[in-house]
Amino acid sequence: MFWIQLSTFVLFNLLILAMLTTQIPARAIAFTTGQHAGGGEGAYTVWHLIADIEAETRKAADEHGPEHEHPRIPPEFPTTDPDEPTGRHHLRP
């Protein structure tokens, strides 16, 4: 019984040691900044890209005008089960 307990203790300690040693490089990487960070003055960042996409979306919405509205959702309870398969799939040819 002693040898089973001792071997279990040693194996668990080896497991903990292995887990700790493999996490050291990940912790060192976590404190570094990304390569795109600190691009300097005038660099095109993710925030510029988001602003450009939002501006394009607003422009496209203004071109369509008020006639482009979302369809009205009926307030009554649905008569069909939305989870019922329809037999159609968008990947089928």
C-alpha positions as CSV (number, residue, x, y, z in Angstrom):
1,M,0.0,0.0,0.0
2,F,2.9,2.3,0.8
3,W,4.4,1.9,-2.7
4,I,1.0,2.7,-4.4
5,Q,0.7,5.9,-2.4
6,L,4.3,6.9,-3.0
7,S,4.1,6.3,-6.7
8,T,0.7,8.2,-6.9
9,F,2.3,11.1,-5.1
10,V,5.3,11.1,-7.4
11,L,3.2,10.9,-10.5
12,F,0.9,13.7,-9.4
13,N,3.9,15.9,-8.6
14,L,5.4,15.2,-12.1
15,L,2.0,16.0,-13.7
16,I,1.9,19.4,-11.8
17,L,5.5,20.1,-12.7
18,A,4.9,19.4,-16.4
19,M,1.8,21.6,-16.4
20,L,3.7,24.5,-14.8
21,T,6.7,24.2,-17.1
22,T,4.6,24.2,-20.2
23,Q,2.7,27.3,-19.1
24,I,5.7,29.5,-18.6
25,P,6.2,30.3,-22.4
26,A,2.5,31.1,-22.7
27,R,2.7,33.5,-19.8
28,A,5.7,35.3,-21.3
29,I,3.8,35.7,-24.6
30,A,0.7,37.1,-22.9
31,F,2.6,40.1,-21.7
32,T,3.9,41.1,-25.1
33,T,2.0,43.4,-27.4
34,G,0.9,42.5,-30.9
35,Q,3.0,43.3,-33.9
36,H,0.3,45.8,-35.1
37,A,0.4,47.7,-31.9
38,G,2.1,51.1,-31.8
39,G,2.1,51.6,-35.6
40,G,2.9,55.2,-35.1
41,E,1.2,58.5,-36.1
42,G,-1.1,58.2,-39.0
43,A,-1.1,54.3,-39.1
44,Y,-4.2,52.6,-40.5
45,T,-5.6,50.8,-37.5
46,V,-8.5,48.5,-36.8
47,W,-10.5,51.5,-35.6
48,H,-10.1,53.2,-38.9
49,L,-11.3,50.1,-40.7
50,I,-14.4,49.9,-38.5
51,A,-15.1,53.5,-39.1
52,D,-14.8,53.1,-42.9
53,I,-17.1,50.1,-42.9
54,E,-19.7,51.9,-40.8
55,A,-19.5,54.9,-43.2
56,E,-20.1,52.6,-46.2
57,T,-23.0,50.9,-44.5
58,R,-24.6,54.3,-43.7
59,K,-24.0,55.5,-47.2
60,A,-25.7,52.4,-48.7
61,A,-28.6,52.7,-46.3
62,D,-29.1,56.4,-47.3
63,E,-29.0,55.4,-51.0
64,H,-31.9,52.9,-50.5
65,G,-33.9,55.5,-48.6
66,P,-37.0,54.8,-46.5
67,E,-38.5,52.4,-49.1
68,H,-36.0,49.8,-48.0
69,E,-37.6,48.6,-44.7
70,H,-37.6,45.4,-42.9
71,P,-40.6,43.1,-43.3
72,R,-43.2,43.4,-40.6
73,I,-43.3,40.5,-38.0
74,P,-46.8,39.4,-37.4
75,P,-47.8,39.6,-33.7
76,E,-49.8,36.3,-33.6
77,F,-48.4,33.0,-32.5
78,P,-46.8,31.0,-35.3
79,T,-48.8,28.2,-36.8
80,T,-45.7,26.2,-37.9
81,D,-42.8,24.9,-35.9
82,P,-39.7,26.9,-36.8
83,D,-37.5,24.0,-35.9
84,E,-39.3,21.6,-38.3
85,P,-37.0,20.7,-41.2
86,T,-38.1,22.0,-44.6
87,G,-36.0,19.7,-46.7
88,R,-34.1,22.6,-48.2
89,H,-30.5,23.4,-47.5
90,H,-28.5,26.3,-48.9
91,L,-25.5,24.2,-49.7
92,R,-27.3,21.7,-51.9
93,P,-27.0,22.3,-55.7
